Amino acid sequence: MSSTPLLDDLENGRWPSFVKEIKRAAKNNPAAKDLLGIVELSYKEKVTHWKHGGIVGVVGYGGGVIGRYSDVPKMFPAAEQFHTVRVNHPSGWFYDTKSLRKICDIWEKQGSGITNFHGSTGDIILLGTRTENVQPCFNELSDAGFDLGGSGSCLRTPAGCIGPARCEWACFDTLDFVNDVTQSFQDELHRPRWPYKFKIKASGCPNDCVAAIARSDFTLIGTWRDSLVIDNEEIKKYVAKGVNMREDIVDRCPGSSLSYDEKTQTLTVRPDECVRCMHCINKLTKAIKIGSKRGATILIGGKAPILRGAFLSWVLVPFMELKPPYTEIKDLLAKIWDWWDEHGRNRERIAETIARTGLKEFLKAMGIKPVPQMVKHPRSNPFVFYNR
Amino acid sequence: MARTDIGPPDFRTMLPEAIKANYGNWQYHEILNPGVMRHTAKGGAQLYTVRVGSPRLISVDFVRDLCEIADAWCDGFLRFTSRANVEFMTPKKENVDGIIAAAKKLGLPVGGVGDCISNIVHTQGWVHCHSAATDASGLVKAIMDDLYDYFTEFRLSSKIRIAVACCINMCGAVHCSDLAVVGVHTKPPKVDNSRVPSVCEIPSTIRSCPTGAIRKNPDGEGVVVNRERCMYCGNCYTVCPAMPLSDAEGDGLAIFVGGKVSNARKSPMFSRLAVSYLPNNPPRWPEVTSTLRHIIEVFMTHSRKYERMGEWIERIGWERFFTLTGIEFTDDHVDDFTMATESYRSSMQFRW
């Protein structure tokens, strides 16, 4: 009889199975085999069998490797140490197969052969190795042109959407920006020294395909300052194909900025009323295009609920042009980190520091003038700290 | 010694020729079916993308399988999406069927583009995490087995984005997903005061608690937890390993609904609590999969074209959401945390 009946059940069904994958790795690797045993035990007992952390790393870095130890080492000795190595992905998660095969070969030799493509932040996650393999693994990765990602209270691996590589809506070069900012802040990424983690994500348009507004402390979302562009010849073709311009497009516009003339089959936009939500552009890809004066909105503070509650990032700079070498945005980042270093408490994300001190104070420290685009509405109380 | 601070490889070395040639020059795209997109550049060049699902937790042999497809059909390049799908790209229309056949041969689902349920963003769970209240890979497998056809076929008139987090740290955009499953602890941490003084720093442990439930042990060394004030977040456990809070009986799952990150039509929204507790029932979590399926079916019946889950709920009101789904509204649903009052209603506009 199988020793893993509960996990075996997850080999059935149509969706590809992670259990099959662990078993594939387990054929040649005792740690992967023992991982299967540990996870089966958790399925049986309904508790985790991983202990809390442990300091493991490579020479010169303060992060990139997460120490992991099992609490059942006697039962499953080969997976007693099962450390994670985070590997910084290339922007946009593009790979040539030569590089991927190289990573596979390294990981087969130095670890369990089990991996995530990718972790939530964006790194390649190499799951499960022993302390003595960590440095050799890093050495080989480095020789292959790869480097570790962030862990701990540092700049986490920046990530972005596919951008201009394959998307007509990229308002700036998300891939180049992510690559540039990652290379520029290697020290901040590899040597944790802040109150807590700091994430940067870049989406090329307001569709926000990498959830930058929800998942990053420093959020860039592409936008434009002039008008979207309508090609009414293409509109006519969509109408001929049965698109209901009024119900499906005009009525759904949150800025009430579109009008449609049934007789001439003409769609027009009042640019001043458009809020650039992307709905009409998403639905009529051939007929409506983003504007040409392009840049990004910079937002700050996005995070999950731990600890004071979840935040979606707040508008900090409504519009900034984003062109290499990105000096303006790098200066802003440096200023933010300085301020947070000074005012942030231990394990306090930047949004929590701002919430505690007030956005007003933060803007003052950044030298940014408040504008209405930053708030949903002005304050409704009269308790102003007048300074006149 | 290894070179440090070299950063990731430059992405420009990882781009296929068809992308390099048309970088920043794309004109429009079409979704040909749930697994295939066609992008057209200015000047008429075209690129086909085939998207396939993956379990995210994979072996190196799986990656090598993907490489074989990319070598055979895509000039040796591929990419991953932020939802752990794999994308094979080719300028040659005639290669599309070959890619699909090769993916299917490996048992990989082709789909997830457009108005689909795409792959589930998720966390590590019992495979690797010390604070997990449940497994993530297993839940995802069980859910995607059940919702498989929503990945491979167009059954919806909008996207449904699902996320799974194995504890309330919510690694992944669980707090802004159409449907989210979150592992929850429901018992206070088990304080081991024989270890607390040696492995934990007491002041930072006390300060780690957002509700002020932890104080110095009045009767000796270590700390005590005020059960009444604990909401089981586990922040203390992250700071102090001698107070674990996993509990086989207490741990379970909560379901959140109605979040989104895109700005299309409505602004981004948080997910809100729909079901506060379901039992942790591996390996198939039938209570979770059936609840998700039920919510999706009610949503499909009542939502309008293009409406995301949160837009639908905003239009009909939460009271109608609970009526239509038959989910019971309990005192668990009433917020009592830091920003609670923002959720209380001050309006005569409601439905029955």
Contacts between the chains, C-beta under 8 A, distances in Angstrom:
chain1	res1	chain2	res2	distance
A	6	B	282	6.2
A	6	B	283	4.5
A	7	B	138	7.9
A	7	B	283	6.7
A	9	B	283	4.7
A	9	B	284	6.8
A	10	B	138	5.7
A	10	B	141	5.1
A	10	B	142	7.4
A	10	B	283	5.3
A	10	B	284	8.0
A	12	B	145	7.9
A	13	B	141	6.9
A	13	B	142	7.8
A	13	B	145	3.4
A	13	B	148	7.8
A	14	B	109	7.0
A	14	B	145	5.9
A	14	B	148	4.6
A	15	B	53	6.9
A	15	B	55	7.3
A	15	B	109	6.7
A	15	B	141	5.8
A	15	B	144	3.8
A	15	B	145	4.8
A	15	B	148	5.7
A	15	B	151	8.0
A	16	B	53	6.6
A	16	B	54	6.2
A	16	B	55	4.7
A	16	B	107	5.8
A	16	B	108	5.8
A	16	B	109	7.2
A	17	B	55	6.2
A	17	B	141	6.1
A	18	B	55	4.2
A	18	B	56	7.3
A	18	B	57	4.0
A	18	B	58	7.4
A	18	B	127	7.8
A	18	B	137	4.4
A	18	B	138	7.7
A	18	B	141	6.3
A	19	B	141	7.7
A	21	B	55	6.1
A	21	B	57	6.0
A	21	B	58	4.8
A	21	B	59	4.6
A	21	B	62	5.7
A	22	B	57	7.3
A	22	B	59	7.3
A	24	B	59	4.2
A	24	B	61	5.1
A	24	B	62	7.1
A	25	B	59	4.2
A	25	B	60	7.1
A	25	B	61	7.4
A	32	B	59	7.8
A	35	B	127	7.2
A	39	B	126	5.5
A	39	B	127	5.7
A	39	B	135	7.3
A	42	B	126	3.7
A	42	B	135	6.7
A	43	B	126	7.2
A	43	B	135	7.0
A	43	B	138	7.2
A	43	B	282	4.5
A	43	B	283	5.8
A	45	B	248	5.9
A	46	B	134	8.0
A	46	B	248	4.2
A	46	B	251	6.5
A	46	B	280	5.4
A	46	B	282	7.1
A	47	B	246	4.4
A	47	B	247	7.3
A	47	B	248	5.2
A	47	B	251	7.4
A	48	B	125	8.0
A	48	B	126	5.2
A	48	B	129	6.4
A	48	B	130	6.2
A	48	B	131	7.5
A	48	B	132	4.7
A	48	B	246	5.5
A	49	B	126	7.3
A	50	B	126	7.8
A	50	B	128	6.4
A	50	B	129	6.1
A	50	B	130	4.5
A	50	B	132	7.7
A	51	B	130	6.0
A	51	B	241	7.3
A	52	B	130	4.8
A	52	B	237	7.1
A	52	B	238	7.9
A	52	B	241	3.6
A	52	B	244	7.6
A	53	B	130	6.9
A	53	B	241	7.1
A	58	B	2	7.4
A	59	B	1	6.7
A	60	B	4	4.7
A	61	B	4	6.8
A	68	B	128	6.4
A	68	B	130	7.6
A	82	B	128	7.2
A	84	B	128	6.7
A	88	B	7	6.5
A	88	B	8	4.1
A	89	B	8	6.2
A	90	B	8	5.1
A	90	B	9	5.0
A	90	B	10	7.2
A	90	B	11	4.3
A	90	B	13	7.8
A	90	B	14	4.9
A	91	B	8	7.4
A	91	B	11	3.8
A	92	B	11	5.6
A	92	B	79	6.4
A	93	B	79	5.1
A	93	B	80	4.1
A	93	B	81	7.1
A	93	B	82	7.6
A	94	B	11	5.5
A	94	B	14	4.0
A	94	B	15	5.7
A	94	B	19	8.0
A	94	B	77	6.9
A	94	B	78	7.9
A	94	B	79	4.6
A	95	B	14	5.3
A	95	B	77	7.0
A	95	B	78	6.1
A	95	B	79	6.7
A	95	B	80	7.9
A	96	B	13	7.2
A	96	B	14	5.4
A	96	B	76	5.5
A	96	B	77	5.5
A	97	B	67	3.9
A	97	B	70	5.1
A	97	B	71	5.5
A	97	B	76	4.6
A	97	B	77	7.2
A	97	B	78	7.2
A	98	B	76	7.0
A	99	B	9	6.7
A	99	B	14	7.0
A	100	B	63	5.6
A	100	B	64	8.0
A	100	B	66	7.5
A	100	B	67	5.5
A	100	B	78	7.8
A	101	B	63	7.9
A	101	B	64	6.5
A	101	B	67	5.7
A	103	B	60	7.9
A	103	B	63	7.5
A	104	B	60	3.8
A	104	B	61	7.9
A	104	B	63	5.2
A	104	B	64	5.8
A	105	B	60	7.9
A	107	B	60	5.6
A	108	B	60	5.2
A	113	B	59	5.6
A	113	B	60	4.8
A	113	B	61	7.7
A	114	B	57	6.8
A	114	B	58	7.6
A	114	B	59	6.1
A	114	B	60	8.0
A	115	B	57	7.9
A	115	B	58	6.1
A	115	B	59	7.5
A	115	B	60	6.5
A	115	B	63	7.1
A	116	B	56	5.4
A	116	B	57	5.9
A	116	B	58	7.4
A	116	B	84	7.6
A	117	B	54	7.1
A	117	B	56	6.9
A	117	B	58	6.5
A	117	B	63	6.9
A	117	B	80	5.2
A	117	B	84	6.6
A	117	B	86	7.9
A	118	B	56	7.9
A	118	B	80	6.1
A	118	B	84	6.8
A	120	B	121	6.6
A	120	B	123	6.8
A	120	B	171	4.8
A	120	B	172	4.4
A	122	B	82	7.6
A	127	B	57	7.6
A	127	B	127	7.3
A	127	B	128	5.9
A	128	B	128	7.9
A	135	B	2	7.9
A	138	B	2	5.6
A	139	B	1	7.4
A	139	B	2	4.1
A	141	B	2	7.8
A	142	B	2	3.7
A	142	B	3	5.1
A	142	B	4	7.4
A	142	B	6	6.5
A	143	B	2	7.1
A	145	B	6	7.2
A	145	B	9	4.8
A	146	B	8	6.6
A	146	B	9	6.6
A	147	B	4	7.6
A	147	B	5	7.1
A	147	B	6	5.0
A	147	B	7	5.3
A	147	B	8	6.1
A	159	B	82	7.4
A	161	B	82	7.5
A	162	B	79	7.5
A	164	B	23	5.6
A	164	B	24	3.8
A	164	B	25	8.0
A	164	B	26	7.4
A	165	B	11	7.9
A	165	B	15	6.3
A	165	B	19	5.2
A	165	B	23	6.1
A	166	B	19	6.2
A	166	B	26	6.5
A	166	B	39	5.7
A	166	B	47	6.6
A	166	B	49	7.2
A	166	B	89	7.4
A	167	B	26	6.2
A	167	B	29	7.7
A	167	B	39	7.9
A	168	B	26	4.1
A	168	B	27	5.8
A	168	B	28	5.8
A	168	B	29	6.6
A	168	B	39	7.5
A	170	B	24	7.1
A	173	B	24	7.1
A	175	B	11	5.2
A	179	B	7	7.9
A	179	B	8	7.2
A	179	B	10	6.3
A	179	B	11	5.7
A	182	B	7	5.4
A	182	B	8	6.3
A	183	B	7	4.5
A	186	B	5	3.9
A	186	B	7	5.7
A	187	B	5	7.0
A	190	B	4	7.0
A	190	B	5	6.3
A	206	B	262	7.0
A	206	B	263	3.8
A	206	B	264	7.5
A	207	B	262	4.8
A	207	B	263	7.2
A	207	B	264	6.5
A	208	B	261	4.7
A	208	B	262	5.6
A	208	B	263	6.9
A	208	B	268	7.3
A	209	B	82	6.6
A	210	B	82	4.9
A	211	B	82	7.4
A	211	B	173	4.2
A	211	B	176	6.4
A	211	B	261	4.5
A	212	B	261	7.7
A	213	B	176	7.7
A	213	B	261	5.5
A	213	B	268	5.3
A	214	B	173	4.8
A	214	B	175	6.4
A	214	B	176	4.0
A	214	B	259	7.8
A	214	B	261	5.1
A	214	B	268	6.9
A	215	B	172	7.7
A	215	B	173	5.3
A	248	B	305	6.4
A	248	B	306	7.0
A	252	B	265	5.6
A	252	B	306	6.5
A	254	B	265	5.7
A	254	B	266	6.8
A	275	B	263	7.8
A	276	B	263	7.5
A	277	B	263	4.8
A	277	B	264	5.4
A	277	B	265	6.0
A	278	B	262	7.0
A	278	B	263	6.1
A	278	B	264	4.9
A	279	B	264	4.6
A	279	B	265	5.0
A	279	B	306	7.6
A	282	B	264	5.9
A	283	B	306	7.5
A	285	B	28	4.5
A	285	B	29	5.7
A	285	B	30	6.9
A	286	B	28	4.7
A	286	B	30	7.9
A	304	B	169	6.7
A	304	B	170	3.9
A	304	B	171	7.4
A	304	B	174	7.0
A	304	B	175	5.4
A	305	B	168	6.4
A	305	B	170	6.2
A	305	B	175	6.1
A	306	B	168	6.8
A	306	B	169	5.4
A	306	B	170	7.3
A	306	B	233	6.4
A	306	B	235	6.2
A	307	B	210	4.9
A	307	B	233	6.9
A	307	B	235	5.6
A	308	B	210	6.4
A	308	B	338	5.3
A	309	B	337	6.3
A	309	B	338	4.8
A	309	B	339	5.3
A	310	B	170	7.9
A	310	B	175	4.4
A	310	B	270	6.0
A	312	B	176	7.1
A	312	B	268	5.4
A	312	B	270	7.2
A	346	B	204	6.5
A	346	B	207	7.6
A	347	B	208	6.8
A	347	B	235	7.8
A	347	B	239	7.5
